[in-house]
C-alpha cells in the first residue's frame, strides 16, 4: 500500500479503510419475507443526528436500470425477495444503528413466493431465446441410440475478500462515490439518475473489488445509491459496508441452471441431433436475463458439430435475491452439462471419451449450421498434452475395467479419471442491450512519461504490469515511465465492465493500437501527443465457439475414501491454448489460482437451502477449501502464437474443473459396491 | 474495562467493552489498516495478527484477553528484517498477492521463520492454510515459504543477497 492507502500495484484503495471527519454510517432495513406487500414500517424514535431514508426521499428515479432489468433502489410497495432493502438508517454510531435496526418493525402482507424454477408460468420469464436447425424429430426417429440427461448447477457464493459497500462524500461541488465495482461508469449513470443530478456532478472512484468473480458487475450500483442518498440527504460523508452475512444472503449468487438434454447418436457414435432446454434462475427482477440467456445458447452444443439442433433457453424470475453470473456468464454451467452429456454418450457407445470428443468436434472450413470456422479447435494438441501428463489412457481404461467388473471391495477403492473440453469467449457482453464501446486514452507527455487512461478496473497488479510493459515496449521507454491513472469516471473513458478477462484482451489491444499511433507521430508532432482508441463489441448470435476463443482441456483424477465415500483429488492437469500469452508466469499463476477456486466450489462450497431459500445457518456452514486440500495443479500451454491476439483465460478453470471432476466421480461412483457409500458428496450441488 | 497491551512496539491503553474483539478495536481506532474484517468467524484469516508470538485471527480475540499481550500486525512486520526477506522471496518467484491477502500471508511466513528451524512441507501447508487466500495459487505461496527459509539460512551463514 502507498501513503494514500492505495495498492501500490493497482492504485485501488480498500473501501473499508475509508476515513472522513464527521463520517456517518449506513445500515439497511430489509424485507422479512420473500414476497409480499408492505403495509407499514415502524422505525423507533431516532436521536438527534440520526435519520431514516425511504423510497419517498429519493430525489430522482427510484429505480435502477441495469442489464435490461428495473429494480427499486428501496422497495416502497411490493417486495420480491427476502432481505430486499426497504429503508436506510443513517447515523454516527454503528452500534446504535444496529440497536435501532432491531427495534424497527416492518409489517408485510406475505404472498406465496416462487422459488422453484423448473416449473414456471409465462409471467415469470424474464428472457427467452431459441434456435432450431435441421430436422430434429427425423434425426431422433432414425437414431441408433438416444442418450438423455438432466444436469444442474447449484448457486454459489463469490466469497470476495471484502463485502460489498460504498462510501460517498463531497469534494467541493462534486459528489464523490467510492465502491469496489467492475464497471464504474455503470454506477455513475445510475447515481446521476437516482440523485437527479448532472453527470458532471458525480464522480465514481473504483475501490479494490478483490477476487470478485463477477459479483461486482451491477450490485455496487445499488449500494452506491444507498451511500450517496445518505451523504446527499445528511450533507456529510457516509459509509455503507454490508456485513459478511448480508453479503452472503442478499447480494448476487451464481444463477442456478437446469439443463435437460436429449442426444441422438448415429451408428458411429456421432451426434445426429441435440434437443436441449436450459433454464436459468435469475432471482428477483431478472437482472442480466437476456445476457445469460444468449451466452447459454452459444455454449449449448459445446464444441461439437450437431447437424440437427433444437434449443430453448429461459431466464426465469424467482423470489430469491437477484442472481449474477459468477465467472463466465452462465457458460460454465451450460458447458458443464454438455461435457457431462458427452461423457455419458461416450460411455453409452463404449467409446473412449477422447475418441468420442475428437470424432464429434467442429471442424475448420465445414460450412454447417453452427457457422463456418476459420480455425480448427486445438483439441488433439491440448488433449495429447493432458493425456500424456496424466497418463489418462491407461488410467481410464483400467478404472473402467474395475467399474465393469464390480470388483471386490476389499481390494479396490473407487477410482476415476475424467476429462473435459471447454472454451472462454472473447471479452465483451453479447446481448444488444448490453453492447458498449471500450475506450482507452494514451498520452506521451513533454517529460516523456506515458500516461494510460482506461476506465476499466484492472483485476490484479499483474494486469497493470502487462499494460505498462506493453506501452513501454512499443513507445521505447522504460516501464517505470508509464503511469496508469486511478480509475474514476471524472475524465476517463468508459472501458466497459471488467469481465471475461477484458483487462488482458480488449484493453491491451487498444493500448497497443494507441501506442503504435503515438510511435508513428512521435517525431513529427510536438509533445504531448494524446491518442484515444475505442472498440465497439458486437452482439453475438452464433451457437458454438467463435474463432477468437481460448481453449482448454482438463483431466482430474480422484479416489473415493474407503470409509467416508468422499472424493480425494489425486491430481489436476490442464492444457491451455489462449493465442498469444502476454506473460506466461502470470498466466500460469492466474490459472492455478482460478483452478483452486473452481476446485473449492465443486468440492466444499455448498449453500444450504431451507424451504426454497438460503437457510438461516447457511453462512456459518459455507466452507471454502483450504490450501491443504488443494492437490498439485499441472498446467501446460500449447500453441502460444506470438502473432495472434491474446485471448482471456482466467475463467477457463471454472468451466473445466467441474465437468472433469464430475466425470471422474461418475466413473468412481459407478463401481457398484461403492455406489451406496458415496451417497451425499459435497460437490457444490453440480450433478 | 481498561486494558493495556503492546501493539507493534507501542504501549496502548484503552477503555473497551469486554465483548469487543481485537479486530473491531483496531479498525475503530484506525490502528491497523492491514487488518481486514471479513468473515468475522475466524475462518478467512484476513484479520491475521501475531499475538504473543502465535498467529491468531483478530476477530476471535476478545478484548479481555488483550491484557498485557503483545500484538504485531503487518504494519509492525514491515519494520523488521524478516519483511525484507519475504519481499525478496516474493519478488524472486513472481508472487503478487492482493492487498487483502498480503498482510496475512506475510505474517504467517514471518511466524514460520520464527517457529521452525527446518519447516517441512507439511508445516508450511498447515500454517498457511490458516488464511483463505483467493488471489494466488497455494503452490506459489509454498514455494515462496521455502525460499524465505533458505534466504534466512543464507543470512545466518553470511550469504544474504548473494
Interface residues (C-beta under 8 A of the other chain):
Chain A: X1 X5 X7 X9 X14 X16 X17 X19 X159 X160 X161 X162 X163 X208 X210 X211 X243 X244 X460 X461 X462 X585 X586 X589 X592 X593 X595 X596 X597 X620 X623 X624 X626 X627 X628 X630 X632 X633
Chain B: X27 X30 X33 X34 X36 X37 X38 X39 X40 X41 X43 X44 X46 X94 X95 X96 X98 X99 X100 X101 X125 X126 X128 X129 X132 X133 X134 X135 X136 X137 X138 X139 X140 X141 X142
